[in-house]
């Protein structure tokens, strides 16, 4: 609601995470959505959360109308991920851009 972007969220309802990891992941997702709002004209985004036995992956994907997005590196999000021992990757297609954050648990 704050970003003005329609956001679809898919993932488990109970992740059983510690407070620090949960708080950091919330901040990462909030920043990713803020980046979508500030740096694109996307009206929709999706957040997919995947929990595995030893990691959690969050994918924040937005539409890229006309392939508008220039190459980028969300440094702050990457710093958050790295502080938790995780990684960040970017996947782009002609229609979407996805920021993928994986954190070990």
Rosetta silent file (secondary structure, phi, psi, omega in degrees, C-alpha in Angstrom):
SEQUENCE: XXXXXXXXXXXXXXXXXXXXXXXXXXXXXXXXXXXXXXXXXXXXXXXXXXXXXXXXXXXXXXXXXXXXXXXXXXXXXXXXXXXXXXXXXXXXXXXXXXXXXXXXX
SCORE:     score description
SCORE:     0.000 S_00000001
   1 L     0.000  -40.268 -178.716    0.000    0.000    0.000 S_00000001
   2 L   -63.922  -36.527 -175.822    2.806    2.401    0.844 S_00000001
   3 L   -82.123  -18.401 -175.596    4.525    1.898   -2.517 S_00000001
   4 L    77.059   11.636 -179.371    1.402    2.239   -4.669 S_00000001
   5 L  -106.929  137.677  172.334    2.351   -1.014   -6.394 S_00000001
   6 E   -72.522  123.130 -176.207    0.085   -4.061   -6.547 S_00000001
   7 E  -122.295  126.429  174.999    2.087   -6.770   -4.772 S_00000001
   8 E  -102.136  129.144 -179.182    1.349  -10.498   -4.845 S_00000001
   9 E  -116.406  130.864  178.969    2.974  -12.521   -2.047 S_00000001
  10 E  -130.487  125.853  178.059    3.473  -16.292   -2.234 S_00000001
  11 L   165.967  176.187 -179.588    5.037  -18.355    0.506 S_00000001
  12 L   -67.513  151.975 -179.235    4.499  -20.197    3.755 S_00000001
  13 L   -84.578  -21.833  178.322    2.556  -18.449    6.500 S_00000001
  14 L  -127.414  106.871 -177.500    4.868  -19.629    9.289 S_00000001
  15 L   -91.520  -14.652 -179.273    8.579  -19.425    8.517 S_00000001
  16 L    50.614   58.142  178.839    9.813  -20.084   12.075 S_00000001
  17 L  -107.248  154.664  173.681   12.690  -17.592   11.800 S_00000001
  18 L   -68.791  160.620 -177.112   14.633  -15.881   14.529 S_00000001
  19 H   -59.349  -41.801 -177.866   13.836  -12.237   15.233 S_00000001
  20 H   -63.801  -48.878 -179.024   17.072  -10.905   13.684 S_00000001
  21 H   -63.787  -44.786  179.892   16.684  -12.802   10.414 S_00000001
  22 H   -59.741  -43.813  179.690   12.972  -11.978   10.176 S_00000001
  23 H   -64.402  -44.352  178.872   13.659   -8.285   10.766 S_00000001
  24 H   -63.016  -42.660  179.809   16.480   -8.189    8.204 S_00000001
  25 H   -64.703  -38.975  176.636   14.360   -9.985    5.601 S_00000001
  26 H   -59.871  -45.365  179.579   11.508   -7.541    6.166 S_00000001
  27 H   -63.355  -40.603  178.587   13.917   -4.632    5.598 S_00000001
  28 H   -61.159  -46.629 -179.342   15.315   -6.261    2.450 S_00000001
  29 H   -65.895  -42.508  178.400   11.840   -6.741    0.962 S_00000001
  30 H   -60.112  -41.870  179.202   10.769   -3.212    1.906 S_00000001
  31 H   -67.894  -39.638  178.470   13.860   -1.798    0.219 S_00000001
  32 H   -60.978  -43.812  178.626   13.354   -3.933   -2.880 S_00000001
  33 H   -67.190  -36.254  175.958    9.774   -2.645   -3.245 S_00000001
  34 H   -62.628  -40.160  177.428   10.969    0.907   -2.674 S_00000001
  35 H   -63.294  -39.851  177.728   13.499    0.412   -5.475 S_00000001
  36 H   -59.908  -46.162 -178.679   10.737   -0.826   -7.785 S_00000001
  37 H   -64.688  -42.637 -174.791    8.721    2.289   -7.030 S_00000001
  38 H   -78.873  -32.487 -169.150   11.640    4.724   -7.407 S_00000001
  39 H  -112.176    0.421  179.453   13.466    3.244  -10.375 S_00000001
  40 L  -137.173  173.640  173.344   10.767    1.701  -12.602 S_00000001
  41 L  -105.519   14.035 -178.619    7.299    2.394  -13.936 S_00000001
  42 L   -59.480  140.278  176.129    6.087   -1.050  -12.833 S_00000001
  43 L  -104.728  -11.360 -177.682    2.586   -1.187  -11.413 S_00000001
  44 E  -135.943  148.485  174.923    2.869   -4.791  -10.201 S_00000001
  45 E  -147.803  160.722  175.493    5.407   -6.865   -8.313 S_00000001
  46 E  -133.045  150.222  176.550    5.516  -10.274   -6.722 S_00000001
  47 E  -124.289  122.286  177.135    7.328  -11.658   -3.711 S_00000001
  48 E  -116.333  128.646  179.202    8.005  -15.386   -3.532 S_00000001
  49 E  -114.529  125.599  179.785    9.366  -16.888   -0.327 S_00000001
  50 E  -124.356  121.558  179.262   10.872  -20.373   -0.412 S_00000001
  51 E  -104.929  127.705  174.163   12.032  -22.077    2.783 S_00000001
  52 E  -116.464  169.828 -178.192   14.421  -25.006    2.587 S_00000001
  53 L   -54.724  -35.383 -174.729   15.945  -26.913    5.496 S_00000001
  54 L  -123.145   13.394  179.409   19.096  -24.764    5.531 S_00000001
  55 E  -160.505  165.376  172.561   18.162  -21.593    3.660 S_00000001
  56 E  -132.602  137.191  178.736   15.456  -19.149    2.745 S_00000001
  57 E  -121.422  131.946  175.826   15.114  -17.512   -0.661 S_00000001
  58 E  -119.903  126.367  177.741   13.127  -14.381   -1.364 S_00000001
  59 E  -115.173  120.852  175.867   12.478  -13.353   -4.950 S_00000001
  60 E  -110.117  114.834 -174.460   11.127   -9.869   -5.607 S_00000001
  61 E  -122.137  138.043  176.482   10.065   -9.603   -9.238 S_00000001
  62 E  -131.630  155.811  176.307    8.572   -6.685  -11.102 S_00000001
  63 E   -69.197  147.758  176.614    7.324   -6.121  -14.582 S_00000001
  64 L  -124.547   79.272 -177.234    9.683   -4.268  -16.897 S_00000001
  65 H   -53.782  124.695  178.312    7.434   -2.691  -19.504 S_00000001
  66 H    68.286   17.538 -179.696    9.320   -2.494  -22.773 S_00000001
  67 H    62.828   35.323 -170.235   12.430   -3.925  -21.152 S_00000001
  68 L   -66.872  -25.528 -170.110   13.034   -0.504  -19.592 S_00000001
  69 L   -71.265  127.688  173.783   15.355   -1.470  -16.761 S_00000001
  70 L   -82.236  159.445  177.186   19.016   -0.638  -17.175 S_00000001
  71 L   -55.500  142.486 -178.436   21.589   -2.918  -15.512 S_00000001
  72 L  -152.337  163.497  175.417   21.796   -2.241  -11.793 S_00000001
  73 L  -136.980  105.526 -179.979   23.225   -3.562   -8.553 S_00000001
  74 L   -72.465   84.398 -172.524   21.121   -2.920   -5.453 S_00000001
  75 H   -56.895  -43.745 -177.604   24.142   -2.439   -3.164 S_00000001
  76 H   -63.377  -42.134  178.672   22.258   -1.880    0.063 S_00000001
  77 H   -65.169  -41.597  178.628   20.195   -5.051   -0.403 S_00000001
  78 H   -63.085  -39.795  177.499   23.341   -6.986   -1.270 S_00000001
  79 H   -62.348  -42.495  176.770   25.053   -5.650    1.863 S_00000001
  80 H   -60.033  -47.310 -179.288   22.102   -6.806    4.000 S_00000001
  81 H   -61.259  -45.577 -178.758   22.218  -10.259    2.394 S_00000001
  82 H   -65.454  -34.995  178.004   25.981  -10.545    2.824 S_00000001
  83 H   -62.200  -24.524  178.204   25.752   -9.471    6.481 S_00000001
  84 L   -97.657    7.919 -179.283   23.573  -12.547    6.987 S_00000001
  85 L    81.343   15.214 -174.550   25.997  -14.762    5.043 S_00000001
  86 L  -102.655 -170.258 -178.374   23.743  -14.755    2.002 S_00000001
  87 E  -132.869  162.817  175.344   23.830  -13.881   -1.662 S_00000001
  88 E  -133.025  138.532  173.249   21.993  -11.684   -4.117 S_00000001
  89 E  -138.764  158.910  179.852   21.460  -12.275   -7.813 S_00000001
  90 E  -120.472  132.239  173.276   19.545  -10.494  -10.556 S_00000001
  91 E  -122.145  129.018 -178.313   17.584  -12.245  -13.305 S_00000001
  92 E  -126.329  144.950  171.231   16.241  -10.202  -16.182 S_00000001
  93 L  -132.230 -177.336  178.738   14.077  -10.965  -19.165 S_00000001
  94 L   -67.323  -19.332 -174.595   12.404   -8.722  -21.716 S_00000001
  95 L  -114.859  -17.460 -175.467    9.333   -8.510  -19.458 S_00000001
  96 E  -143.187  160.001  170.849   10.561   -8.808  -15.850 S_00000001
  97 E  -129.256  132.630  179.903   13.384   -8.103  -13.440 S_00000001
  98 E  -125.338  132.208  172.472   13.889  -10.325  -10.383 S_00000001
  99 E  -104.499  123.471 -175.063   16.075   -9.694   -7.340 S_00000001
 100 E  -118.383  120.108 -177.960   16.829  -13.019   -5.630 S_00000001
 101 E  -115.377  124.901  176.707   18.139  -13.100   -2.085 S_00000001
 102 E  -119.872  127.637 -177.553   19.236  -16.367   -0.479 S_00000001
 103 E  -121.825  128.974  175.272   20.103  -16.494    3.217 S_00000001
 104 E   -72.989  148.634  178.651   21.508  -19.560    4.994 S_00000001
 105 L  -115.136    0.000    0.000   19.699  -20.624    8.170 S_00000001
